[in-house]
Amino acid sequence: MCALVGSLAGCTTPTRSPAPASSPPPASTAITPTTGAAPTPEPTTEPTAEPLPAVEDPATTFSFAVIPDTQPEVRADDPRTDKRNAWLVAHRGQLNLQWVLHSGDVQDWDTPDHQQWVSMSTRFRALAAAGIPFIAAPGNHDTAAVCEGGSACPGADTAVTVRDTTLWNTYYPPSYFGFEGLAEPGRSDNGFRTFRAGGDDWLVLSLEIWPRPGIVDWAKQVVASHPHHNVIVLTHMFLEGDGSISTTNGGYGATTPTQLWDALKGYPNVVMTFSGHTGQVVSGSTPAADGHPVAMFLQAMHAPDTNPVRIVTVDTAKGTITTQVRSSFDRSRPVGQQDVEEVYPYSATITGMRWARP
């Protein structure tokens, strides 16, 4: 990953903005300058109001958003998810916002009244109500593998319970995400949806955490059967916090992210990956088998007080991806001063992208 462990062509060093006062410390994921770039100054703790990425020509430039782990936002009285959704709806025109993704751990754990599931599934319906497509990949906390308190369920075989997505499919059936294709009938654990934006075709491929071998085979079939769609892979665990592709299945998954990458890197139309689960924020790229850059992004954060969201702005004419991580609410501030836009120190631009086209 050029963001952290090298200077691969096609990744430019971002100018970092100061971190919001309540943001997690970014030291472990600070972006290493590429060859010839000036060192980036260390961020301060003062908030910033960095402007949104420019959408110069809506015919070739568009944005989408990626929401990190929201498991800290699940309480019924926590307004952060609603505030984020409202901000995205309010700025959809300025951003030319086409869709919103969530990289998993939407919930934290289940309770007898299913409060977290009721609250979060209701909140995210605001995006669809505004006409903005929404797709989430299930994280481990969105399965029966995690019990109250956030740990593995006592006495349970986690390799089995991580595939128990009964509640996920109850509150997020395939229709919730508008999936056009499913790996398993009636189940939204693994699905895809296509879009048209920036003059090109796109396919969001949402996969379960540490997917089963049969699911990996299905993913390959989806990618191969859509050669002119630019594929965005969305799965809860892919990158480690240091930007490397993970080599572990977490002790209870079926495959590793490295195995998933090995299965997909031979396709020229795989162009981006998004994951969460661990670490803070990573933005970078790594070459596929044919040398084209695949932009890879991590956003987990588990922010205690703010409501971060990654904004991804794609310029299909220039072959660039520009990204910011922003928040619009900070509950650590005094009442009446909590609605404040702040930018985390992770802004970046990836250049040299190659798009799949007929």
Stockholm file with secondary structure:
# STOCKHOLM 1.0

chainA/1-358         MCALVGSLAGCTTPTRSPAPASSPPPASTAITPTTGAAPTPEPTTEPTAEPLPAVEDPATTFSFAVIPDTQPEVRADDPRTDKRNAWLVAHRGQLNLQWVLHSGDVQDWDTPDHQQWVSMSTRFRALAAAGIPFIAAPGNHDTAAVCEGGSACPGADTAVTVRDTTLWNTYYPPSYFGFEGLAEPGRSDNGFRTFRAGGDDWLVLSLEIWPRPGIVDWAKQVVASHPHHNVIVLTHMFLEGDGSISTTNGGYGATTPTQLWDALKGYPNVVMTFSGHTGQVVSGSTPAADGHPVAMFLQAMHAPDTNPVRIVTVDTAKGTITTQVRSSFDRSRPVGQQDVEEVYPYSATITGMRWARP
#=GR chainA/1-358 SS CTTTSCCCTTEECCCCCCCCTTSCCCGGGCCCCCTTCCCCCCCCSSCCCCCCCCCSCTTTEEEEEEECCCGGGCSTTCCHHHHHHHHHHHTHHHHTEEEEEECSCCSCCCCTTCHHHHHHHHHHHHHHHTTCCEEECCCGGGSTTBCTTSSBCTTCCHHHHTTCCHHHHHHSCHHHHTCSEESSTTCCSSEEEEEEETTEEEEEEEECSSCCHHHHHHHHHHHHTCTTEEEEEEESCCBCTTSCBCCCCTTTCSSCHHHHHHHHTTCTTEEEEEECSSSSEEEEEEECTTSCEEEEEEECCCCSSBCCEEEEEEETTTTEEEEEEEESCBTTSCTTSCCCCEECSCCEEECCCCCCCC
#=GC SS_cons         CTTTSCCCTTEECCCCCCCCTTSCCCGGGCCCCCTTCCCCCCCCSSCCCCCCCCCSCTTTEEEEEEECCCGGGCSTTCCHHHHHHHHHHHTHHHHTEEEEEECSCCSCCCCTTCHHHHHHHHHHHHHHHTTCCEEECCCGGGSTTBCTTSSBCTTCCHHHHTTCCHHHHHHSCHHHHTCSEESSTTCCSSEEEEEEETTEEEEEEEECSSCCHHHHHHHHHHHHTCTTEEEEEEESCCBCTTSCBCCCCTTTCSSCHHHHHHHHTTCTTEEEEEECSSSSEEEEEEECTTSCEEEEEEECCCCSSBCCEEEEEEETTTTEEEEEEEESCBTTSCTTSCCCCEECSCCEEECCCCCCCC
//
